């Protein structure tokens, strides 16, 4: 992201939408008023609900607070795979306590990241990530909550761990970025794939070939804000209000009407997160 690039203009509204994965704290929210301001901007273009996601313990505590400050916000809590080396007993106890909160709709983001080990100082090793992933899978199953997966360059290893552990009833591959073969494997396994602004990138050839293969009842949409701002605003800071840009790009790739895709993705998000359906 570049601070020099202006924020994207507000898109034409699409109703209804759920931003299935965002990071309100990283978007600049720090209290109830700033959370409400971000969600108000999103609601003005049809993004009426958001799931704010944790990647460390402080973010998990914030996510739960944010979900209590504003009824349009829900939380997902976990320790990010690259930080799985902090998962001592005390951290596991606190993550489990937070995950039990009724405003928490998923355990995530967890999973495997094979890109950063050896490149990022302090990054968890692959064995540490795998152990942490197995623990989060067990937590999601024990609590009956959706599992939200972070996957970077770890397709087959992730699927293997899910097979070995037994996947929870609902599994989301957040920011799906793999190819058509992986999309087919995930769809066949009953997993839900979440598409972000990366699907609008012209150089994301394999992802754009995968996107049409996903049934609408296994597809949701997200911003991953403040990251992955959709084309033509790539490099600027992202926010939940930008989601309609991604939905329109995805609809074009899939040959669908954007309004139909918005409604279908919201219905899927409502199902996997246990949200009350909205009228419209």
N, C-alpha and C positions, 0 to 999 in steps of 0.2 A: 504494500500500500504506500501511496505517496501523499503526504500532507499538503503537497503543492497542488494536487488535483482537486477541483471543487467537488462538493457532494453532488451526486446525480440528481437531476430534476425528478420531481414526483411523477410516477407513471400514471397513465389512465387507469382508473380503478378496475379491479376484477373482484367479483364477490361470488362466493365467500372463499377466503383462503386461511390456511393455518401455516405459519412459519414453523416447520417441524424441528428446526435445529438452529438456534442462534446463541450468541454469547452477549447478553445485555451488559455485563460488567465490562467486557472488552470494548463494547460500543460506547462506553463512557458513563454508564449508569452507576450510581453509588448510593442512592437513597430512593425513597418512594416517589418523590417528585420527578427525578430524572428517569426512573423506570416508566412512569406514566407518560412523560413527554415522548419517549421513543415509541411506546405502544399507541399513543394518540396519532402520531404521524403514520404509523402502519395502518391503523383502523381507517384513516381517511381515504385510503386506496383499496380497502376491502380485506386487509390482513388483520382479522379481528382477534386472533389468538396467536400466541407464540409459546414455544418451549425453549426456555433458556437452559443451557447445558454447561455442566461443570467439567473441568479437566484437572483440578486439584482440590484440596480440602477447603481452602478459603473460598474458591469459586462455588463449591457445593453448598457451603453455608449461605453465601450470597443468593444463590439460585432459589433456595427454599424461602429465604426472606422475601425475595422479589415476588415469588408466587403467592405469598400471603399479602403483600402490599397491594397487588392489582389482580382482580379476578380473571383478567384476560391472559395472565401469565401462568404457565405451568413449568415444572422443573424436571431436570434429569441430573442425577448425581453419580459420580464415579471418579476414579483416578485414571487419567489418560495413560495409555500404554507406555509412552516415553518417560513417564514418571512412576512407573509401577514399582521402582526400587524404594519408594517411601511407604509401601504398604505393610507397615508393622501392625502389631495387634491393636494399638490404640487408634491408628488411622482406620483400620477395618471396622472397629467398633463404632466409630463416629460416622463413617459412610453408611453403615447399616442403620444407625439411628436416624440419620437424615432420610435415607431411602424409604423408611417406613412412614414418612409424613404423607398424608393423603393428597397433598398438592404435588407430590413427585409421581410422574407418570412413566418414568423409565429409569433403568440403571444404565448410565452411559455418560460420557463416551468411553468405552473400553474396547479392547481388541488387540491388534498387532500392528506394529509399524516397523518395517524392515528398512526403511529409508534412512532414519536418523542415527541408529547405532554406529559409532565410529566417526560420525560427523558432528554430533552435538555433545558438548561437555556435560557429563553427568547423566546422559541418557541411559535408561534402563536397558539391560542386555536382553537378547531374545529369550533366554530362559526365564528371566525375571518377568518379562512381559507375558509370557505364556502362563506362568503361575498366577499372575494377577488376573489375566483373562479368565482362567478357570474359576477363580474365586468369585469374580463378578457374575459369571454364568450361574454358579450355584446360588448366589444372592438373588438374582432375578427370579430364578425358579422358586426359591423358598418364599419370596414375597409375592409371587404371582404378578410380576411387572415385566413390561417389555424390555428387551435387551437392545441397547443402541450401540452399534459397532463402528469403530474407527478402523479402517483398513488402508494401509499404504504398502503396496508392493508385497503383499502377504496372502494373496488369494487362496492358494491351496492349503497353506498352513492353517489359515483361519477355518476353512471348511472342515479340515481334519479335526481340529479341536472341538468344533461344534458337534461333529459326529461322535467323537469319543465321550464328550460330556453329556450329550443329549441336549438339544437346544430348547430354550423356553418356548412357550406356545407362540409368542410374538417376538420376532427378530427384525430389526431395522439395520440395513447397511447405509449408514449416514454418508452423505456426499459420495454416492456411488461413482466410481471413476475407472472401473475396469472395462473389459471388452465384452463382446457379444457372448462368448463362451461362458464367461463367469456369470453374466446376466442370466443365461439359460439355467445354469446350475442353481443359482439362488432362487429363481422363480420355481423351478421344479421342487426345491426344498420347502417352498411355502414362505420364503422370506420376503420382506418388504424393502424396496429400493427407494432411496431418497435422492432426488436430483437437485443440484445446486447450480450456481451461476456458471460452473465449468461447462455445462452442456451447451452454453451459448458461445463458447470459444471455438473459433473456426479451425484451430489446430487440434482440437480434441476429436480426431477422426474415429478412433475406436469406441469412445463413449457415445458419440452421435450415432454410430451404427447399432449400439446396444439399446439405446433409449426406446426405439419403437417396439422392442421385443417384450416389454414389461406390461402385463395386463393392468388395467386402470385400478383394479382392486388390490394391486400389490405395488402401487406407486404413490409416493408423497413428494412434497417439494419443500425446499429449505433455502435459507440464505447463507448459513454458517457465518453470519456477520460477526465482526466487521471485515471478514475475509471474502475472497472469491466473488467480488463484485462482477455482475454480468456485463457482457458486451452491450453497448460500446463504452462503458465506464470502467473497464478493467484498469486496476491500479488505484482507483479512488476508494475511499472508505465505504464499506457496505453497511446497510442497516435494514431491518425488517421491511420498511416501506418499499424497498427495491424488489421485493419478491415477484410482482407482476411482470417485470422484465424477463425473469427466468421462465415463468410459466408460459409467456407468449413464445419465447424461443423454443421451449420444449414442445409446445403445441404445433409449431411449424414443422419441426423435425418429425413428429408423429403423424402429421396430416390431420390434426384435430382442431376443433373450434376451441379457442382459449377459455371461453366461458364453461364449456363442457368439461375441459380438463381441470379447471379450478374447482368445480363442484365435485368431480370424481375424486380428486386428490384430497379434498377436505373430508369427504365421506370415509376414505381410507384412514386418514389421520385420526378422525373421531373414533374409528373402530380400534385401531392399534393402541391409542392412548386412553381409551375409555372416556372420551369427552362427550358431553351432551350435544346432540345434533342442533344445528342452528337452522332457522327458517330462512327461506330465500331461494 
